[in-house]
């Protein structure tokens, strides 16, 4: 048994003919950030430190829907959310409604370690971030030209949009027509210690105050002594099925291995077209199933296996 790591940059309607200028920077970022995580695990960093480090790097990359690349609410503002969880202790921290914190995942960890609570949101989360001295920026720092254009498109179509959405014709559809670009990381060390982290900007054109699955422990993020899971997709569906916890529950109560459990939850429990997960087990197994067209993902093991992939035919 050795260490293992998996990360994602969102699941969704990622067409095989996605323009190279949208695909290649994301692939390159996943490859670079995966190597950062691998180096940290080789340096004997704890899984909790590794998933926070990797999530921070993903948040700092404007190509993903988290941190610097967060999508905009209907008001044209950013409301970020994140969650981190340690498998052995089940300690966890989560934040929502974050507007100025450069790395919401680090704020979530501070909530876990420096407060008696699990979840802080909006003004309370922002105030706590300032108390802890975390790096902040003016809200304009997080607004990219691409996301301004995506909000305009969503408003013209009168719908909530999720990431990797292709150009659409105006129509009313409150559920949107694609999936989102949440980021996440799961890791296990050679001793079986597990951790998970997930971060997102949410949905394009979402109502101000909307909270998705990412910061909900057991929905978008979960870790225990069996596995660590980070989910991506349609948040409302993931919350209804408590997807991340469900993977762990199937392992525990059905006695299945990680791959079988994750595949069962994604393909038999979650509605088609809504969900992807990355997961690792205490024994170093990796699972990255999705029921969408694609999922930006990367993984590696101590034995030397490494991959960056988008569509199912590449690795499954």
C-alpha positions in Angstrom: 0.0 0.0 0.0 1.3 3.4 -0.9 0.0 7.0 -1.3 -2.6 7.9 -3.9 -4.1 11.2 -5.1 -7.0 12.3 -7.4 -8.2 15.7 -8.3 -10.9 17.1 -10.6 -11.7 20.4 -12.3 -15.4 19.7 -12.9 -17.8 17.3 -14.6 -20.2 18.3 -17.3 -21.3 18.4 -20.9 -17.7 18.5 -22.1 -18.0 17.9 -25.8 -15.2 16.0 -27.5 -14.8 18.9 -29.8 -14.4 21.4 -27.0 -12.2 24.2 -28.4 -8.5 23.7 -27.8 -8.2 27.1 -26.2 -10.6 25.9 -23.5 -9.3 22.3 -23.1 -5.6 22.6 -23.2 -5.1 25.2 -20.4 -7.2 23.1 -18.1 -5.3 19.9 -19.0 -2.0 21.7 -18.5 -3.1 23.1 -15.1 -4.3 19.6 -13.9 -1.0 18.1 -14.9 1.0 20.8 -13.1 -1.1 20.8 -10.0 -1.1 17.0 -9.9 2.7 17.1 -9.8 2.6 19.5 -6.9 0.4 17.1 -5.0 2.7 14.2 -5.8 5.7 16.1 -4.7 4.0 16.9 -1.4 3.1 13.3 -0.8 6.6 12.2 -1.6 7.8 14.7 1.0 5.6 13.0 3.6 3.2 15.9 3.9 -0.1 14.8 5.5 -3.1 14.1 3.3 -4.9 17.0 4.9 -2.0 19.4 4.0 -1.9 17.9 0.5 -5.6 18.4 -0.4 -5.5 21.9 1.0 -2.4 22.7 -1.1 -3.8 21.2 -4.3 -7.2 22.9 -3.8 -5.4 26.3 -3.3 -3.6 25.8 -6.6 -6.8 25.0 -8.3 -8.5 28.0 -6.7 -5.6 30.2 -8.0 -6.1 29.0 -11.6 -8.7 31.1 -13.5 -9.5 28.2 -15.8 -11.6 26.5 -13.1 -14.8 27.5 -11.3 -13.3 28.2 -7.9 -11.3 31.1 -6.3 -10.0 33.3 -9.1 -12.2 31.6 -11.7 -15.4 31.7 -9.8 -18.6 32.2 -11.8 -21.0 35.1 -11.1 -24.3 35.4 -9.3 -27.3 37.0 -11.0 -26.1 40.2 -9.3 -22.7 40.0 -11.0 -20.9 39.1 -7.8 -18.8 36.2 -6.6 -20.0 33.9 -3.7 -17.4 31.1 -3.1 -17.7 28.0 -1.0 -15.4 25.3 0.2 -15.1 22.3 2.5 -12.2 20.2 3.9 -12.4 17.0 5.9 -9.9 14.7 7.7 -10.8 11.0 7.5 -9.4 9.6 10.7 -10.9 12.2 13.0 -13.8 13.3 10.8 -12.9 16.8 11.7 -14.2 19.2 9.0 -14.7 22.8 8.1 -16.8 24.6 5.5 -17.6 28.1 4.3 -20.1 29.7 2.0 -20.8 33.2 0.7 -17.1 34.2 0.6 -16.4 37.3 -1.5 -12.9 38.4 -0.7 -10.9 35.4 0.5 -8.3 34.3 -2.0 -8.3 30.7 -0.9 -11.7 29.7 0.6 -10.4 26.1 1.2 -7.8 27.5 3.7 -10.6 29.5 5.4 -12.5 26.2 5.7 -9.5 24.6 7.4 -9.3 27.5 9.8 -12.9 27.0 10.7 -12.1 23.3 11.4 -9.1 24.0 13.5 -9.7 27.4 15.2 -13.4 27.3 16.0 -15.9 25.0 17.8 -18.0 25.0 14.6 -18.0 23.2 11.3 -19.6 25.8 9.0 -19.4 29.6 8.7 -21.0 31.7 6.0 -21.3 35.2 4.5 -20.4 38.1 6.9 -19.4 35.7 9.7 -17.0 33.8 7.4 -15.5 37.0 6.0 -15.0 38.5 9.5 -13.3 35.3 10.7 -11.0 35.3 7.7 -9.8 38.8 8.6 -9.3 37.8 12.2 -7.1 34.9 11.1 -5.1 37.1 8.8 -5.9 35.2 5.6 -5.1 36.8 2.3 -8.0 38.8 0.8 -8.6 40.8 -2.3 -11.2 43.3 -3.6 -14.1 41.3 -5.0 -13.2 42.5 -8.5 -10.0 40.3 -8.3 -12.2 37.3 -8.8 -14.2 38.5 -11.8 -12.8 37.4 -15.1 -13.9 38.6 -18.6 -14.9 35.0 -19.5 -17.3 34.8 -16.5 -18.7 38.2 -17.3 -19.5 36.9 -20.8 -21.0 33.7 -19.3 -23.3 35.6 -17.0 -24.4 37.7 -20.0 -25.2 34.5 -21.9 -27.1 33.0 -19.0 -29.2 36.1 -18.5 -30.0 36.2 -22.2 -31.1 32.6 -22.0 -33.0 33.2 -18.8 -31.5 30.3 -17.0 -28.9 29.2 -14.4 -25.9 27.8 -16.2 -23.2 25.4 -15.2 -19.7 25.0 -16.4 -18.7 23.8 -19.9 -22.0 25.0 -21.3 -22.1 25.3 -25.0 -23.8 28.4 -26.6 -27.5 28.1 -26.1 -30.8 29.6 -27.4 -32.8 31.7 -25.0 -35.5 29.6 -23.2 -36.7 29.1 -19.7 -35.1 26.2 -17.9 -34.4 26.7 -14.2 -32.2 23.6 -14.0 -29.7 24.7 -16.6 -28.3 22.4 -19.3 -24.7 21.5 -18.2 -22.6 20.8 -15.2 -20.3 22.9 -13.1 -16.5 23.2 -12.8 -16.1 22.7 -9.1 -12.6 21.7 -8.1 -11.6 19.0 -5.6 -8.8 16.8 -4.3 -8.6 13.5 -2.3 -5.5 11.9 -1.0 -4.3 9.0 1.1 -0.8 8.4 2.5 1.0 5.1 2.9 -0.5 4.7 6.4 -4.1 4.9 5.2 -4.7 8.5 6.4 -7.4 10.1 4.2 -8.5 13.7 3.4 -10.9 15.4 1.0 -11.2 19.1 -0.1 -13.7 20.7 -2.5 -14.1 24.3 -3.6 -16.4 26.2 -6.0 -17.9 29.4 -7.2 -21.3 27.7 -7.8 -23.6 28.3 -10.7 -23.6 31.0 -13.4 -26.5 33.3 -12.7 -27.4 31.7 -9.4 -29.5 33.6 -6.9 -27.5 35.5 -4.4 -27.3 33.4 -1.2 -27.6 30.0 -3.0 -25.6 27.3 -1.4 -24.7 24.1 -3.3 -23.4 20.7 -2.4 -19.6 21.6 -2.1 -19.7 22.8 1.6 -22.3 20.3 2.7 -20.5 17.5 4.6 -21.6 14.2 3.1 -22.9 15.7 -0.1 -20.1 17.3 -2.0 -17.3 16.4 0.4 -16.7 13.5 2.8 -13.9 11.5 4.4 -13.7 8.7 7.0 -11.4 5.8 7.7 -12.6 3.9 4.5 -12.4 6.6 1.8 -12.2 10.2 0.8 -14.6 11.6 -1.8 -15.0 15.0 -3.6 -18.0 15.4 -5.9 -18.8 17.7 -8.8 -21.9 18.3 -10.9 -25.4 19.5 -10.3 -25.4 20.5 -6.7 -29.0 20.1 -6.0 -28.9 16.5 -7.2 -25.8 15.7 -5.3 -27.3 17.1 -2.1 -30.5 15.0 -2.5 -28.5 11.8 -2.8 -25.7 12.7 -0.3 -23.4 11.4 -2.9 -20.0 11.6 -1.1 -21.3 9.9 2.1 -23.2 7.4 0.0 -20.0 6.1 -1.5 -18.6 5.5 2.0 -21.9 4.0 3.2 -22.0 1.5 0.3 -18.4 0.4 1.2 -19.3 0.1 4.8 -22.7 -1.6 4.7 -22.4 -3.5 1.4 -18.8 -4.5 1.8 -17.9 -3.3 -1.7 -14.5 -2.0 -2.8 -14.1 1.7 -3.6 -14.4 1.3 -7.4 -17.5 -0.8 -7.1 -19.1 1.5 -4.5 -18.3 4.7 -6.4 -19.5 3.3 -9.7 -22.8 2.1 -8.1 -23.5 5.5 -6.5 -22.7 7.5 -9.6 -24.5 5.2 -12.1 -27.3 3.7 -10.1 -28.1 6.3 -7.4 -27.3 9.7 -8.9 -29.5 10.9 -11.8 -27.8 10.5 -15.2 -26.0 13.7 -16.4 -25.6 15.2 -12.9 -22.6 13.7 -11.1 -18.9 12.9 -11.0 -16.7 12.0 -8.1 -13.0 11.5 -7.4 -12.3 9.1 -4.5 -9.4 7.2 -2.9 -9.6 4.4 -0.3 -7.5 3.7 2.7 -5.7 1.0 0.7 -4.7 3.4 -2.1 -7.4 2.5 -4.6 -8.6 5.3 -6.9 -12.1 5.8 -8.4 -13.2 8.6 -10.7 -16.6 7.7 -12.2 -19.0 10.2 -13.8 -22.3 10.1 -15.5 -21.8 13.3 -17.5 -20.2 13.6 -20.9 -16.8 14.2 -19.3 -14.9 15.2 -16.2 -11.6 17.0 -16.0 -9.6 14.8 -13.7 -6.1 13.6 -12.8 -4.6 11.0 -10.5 -1.4 9.3 -9.5 -0.1 6.6 -7.2 3.1 5.9 -5.4 3.7 2.9 -7.8 4.2 5.4 -10.7 0.7 5.4 -12.3 -0.3 8.9 -13.5 -3.0 10.2 -15.8 -4.8 13.3 -16.8 -8.1 12.7 -18.6 -11.5 14.2 -19.6 -13.7 11.5 -21.3 -14.4 7.9 -20.3 -12.6 6.3 -23.3 -9.3 7.6 -22.2 -9.0 5.6 -19.0 -12.1 3.4 -18.3 
